[in-house]
């Protein structure tokens, strides 16, 4: 009877441990994705204002590296409309 009780407690504790670890991994991955999105947004703003200050909006793709990741920036212009897109 005691053995069954101890086994049940151990099984419940293992299930709780696995669920807590899973939740932490999910939260960590979500946080990393949000940080990557913020970095890409800041790079896009930097590229936009850099090209704006030079006064030349040229269509093209430029690779950038930050935090061991490679970002590709694409600047496209159509008339007075300029689009900067960052992908990693």
Secondary structure, 3 states (H helix, E strand, C coil): CHHHHHHHHHHHHHHHHHHHHHHHHHHHHHHHHHHHHHHHHHHHHHHHHHHHHHCCCCCEEEEEEECCEEEEEEEEEECCEEEEEEEC
